[in-house]
Amino acid sequence: MDYTTLGRTGLQVSRLALGTGNFGTRWGYGAQPDAATAILDAYDEAGGNFIDSADVYQFGESEEILGEALQGRRDRFVLATKFSQGAVPQPDRLTTGASRRAMVQSAEASLKRLKTDRIDLYWVHYPDAVTPSEEIVRGLDDLARAGKILYAGLSNFPAWRLVRAATIAELTNALPIAAAQFEHSLVHHEPEADLFPACAALGIAPVTWSPLGGGVLTGKYRKGETGRAEGFGGRVFQPENNARRTATVDAVLAIAEELGASPDQVAIAWASAHGSVPLIGPRTLEQAKSNLGAVSLKLSADHLELLDNASTFTAGAPGKAVA
């Protein structure tokens, strides 16, 4: 496994991160604790050291599983988690959103579930359209000064809010915004118009989720499989619903056959070629081992061009990207 620094920090993270939204079954879809631990073991054996969770994942079960599975090896990993949606099906309004109140209470609860004394990277999972950036930045800085978190990141924030928060942190000598997390794949190019340039300009590490488009880029839904198309209520899924996406899946499958690789490896390798740290989110050990094979797959310039042409991304005016 290759490693990279997380933005303008000295933190060394693996080039593939392990997303743990499938760790648990409280959402009605996911992996039992033993299967989740086997996935973590495979990731560990491959040299991965960057784990990403959230309090809302499986209503806290993901963090609970990690808390147990990381006993005796916690210090080998960069452990990230998120807050803003709560860890129960119907959370109280005081534990949701991005307020300092929700932030502090959520961090304390995550620390207990994760059985650790600090969160290495703490993400604000979503902007709430209410909490000012100044409050978010100060709250994260307070947690860092208290030793509860080491680094901070913003997840699913639009580029302008990411830049504003990062600038406020810089001007007030607060904890920097080290990383940004957002969706990016061959069927979701939009961040190339604004979020990637913003990260590059400010030295923020891009961490990208759903490199497989919810599984559509593997071609498995053409075979009648359901997966994310039905799991999680159809969320986090990009359907093959137009000619461009059909051409994109065709290109992924063709390159996979040419290279003797699996389609998921091609899609993940393409995402990694953009300088981000892609998050894989396997539900089974078989999926995990296949995903991890992407670290040794090198796509040529011709392969990358073929994939880009098939997915026909056009960067227009900021916020007007066509994917």
Phi, psi and omega in degrees: 000131175275161182231159179215159176279147180275095180060226180265032175256177174261010185280126181263118180239153179290155185285352170235131176257153180259110174276140188241030176297338179267005180275098181123173184225012182291344174274358182088003181204127180156198185248138174296158183309317181296319179292321178296318179295324177296322177297313178300319179299317180296319178295318178299313181296331178281354179098006179289143181223011187238106184250134183237127179227191176196151180297329181283342182299117180053033178051051176091344184292325178302312179294322179297317179297316179297320179303320178284315187290337183269359179301129180088352180218014183306319187287353178275355188236148166271113186256117180245144172213171187230163174218163168141345182248353180085161185250014179227161183303323180232078185289153175291149182298336180283346180253006178244168183084189187249016181295159177299323178300309180295322182299311183294313181296320180293320180297316179298318180293320179295320179301321179292315181294323182279350180054049181221164181263354177203154173257123185292317179225118182251122182258140161278115191294317180214149169287148183253004178067010180233309186290125178296152178300326180300320180290320178298311181298315182293321178298316178296322178295319178299317179297322179293318179295332178277357179079012182276329177227158180252322181225160182232149178212162178242131183246132176063027175270141173295158186303319184295325179286324175300311182296318180298313181296318180297322180290318177300316179300318180294315185288336181257007181056035177271177177303125182294156170277108188275331188211156175232137180243133181201162180286138176201130177195180177296342176250013175210082184273349192312320182299343179293343180276332185219312184292316177298312177299322179297315179298317181297319183292326186255003179070030179264136182281124174276127176240118191247139182251162180057052178296344179262007181060039183071017178103349184297329183285351176277345182080003186291334181287342173290341181264004178095000177290158182251306176048229183292344178298333178240325177297150183060025178068024180083002178284165180055046183217134177247109184285157173274083191240015175204170185296324180297316180292325176297317178296324180294313179296320177303316182294319178298314181295322180293316180292321178300317179294319180298320185269355184068031180248176175264154182302323180297324179294321178296314182296320180290319178298322176298315180297318181295331181293350180267008176087004179265171170257103180289144175263123171266147182227057185294150176257339181232161178297321178300315178297319181299313182296322178294312179304317183294339176295346180293337183293337180257005181264123179248117177274136178284169177300324179294320178296315180298320179295319179299317180293319179295318180295322180293324182271355169042059176277134175235118179276108178264213177297156180308131181081359182241027181297144177251121182239000000 
